[in-house]
Amino acid sequence: MTTNTIPEFGKKLVDIISYDFCRKYIEISKYSNSAITGKVMLFTVGKILQLLSLYAPFISEKLWILM
């Protein structure tokens, strides 16, 4: 593993969370009243927390318990 791998992964993760999830999916889901939308939201947040646990294990664990 090179020294640049971890920071690059973190940057990509932040890009995915902030752009793909927050800007796209949450904005689109505001106009949907489907039950599937909520299930997809919870599944996605769960996966994001799993990835985030590499950087902030205690915070992501607390959020996982609250979810």
FENTANOR-V972610 format. One record per backbone hydrogen bond with DSSP energy under -1.0 kcal/mol. NH is the residue of the N-H (numbers start at 1). CO is the residue of the C=O. If there is no record, write none. Layout:
# FENTANOR-V972610
nh->NH co->CO
nh->NH co->CO
This chain:
# FENTANOR-V972610
nh->8 co->4
nh->9 co->5
nh->10 co->6
nh->11 co->7
nh->12 co->8
nh->13 co->9
nh->14 co->10
nh->15 co->11
nh->16 co->12
nh->17 co->13
nh->18 co->14
nh->19 co->15
nh->21 co->16
nh->22 co->17
nh->23 co->18
nh->24 co->19
nh->25 co->20
nh->26 co->21
nh->28 co->24
nh->29 co->25
nh->30 co->26
nh->31 co->28
nh->32 co->29
nh->39 co->35
nh->40 co->36
nh->41 co->37
nh->42 co->38
nh->43 co->39
nh->44 co->40
nh->45 co->41
nh->46 co->42
nh->47 co->43
nh->48 co->44
nh->49 co->45
nh->50 co->46
nh->51 co->47
nh->52 co->48
nh->53 co->49
nh->54 co->51
nh->55 co->52
nh->56 co->52
nh->60 co->56
nh->61 co->57
nh->62 co->58
nh->63 co->59
nh->64 co->60
nh->65 co->61
nh->66 co->62
nh->67 co->63
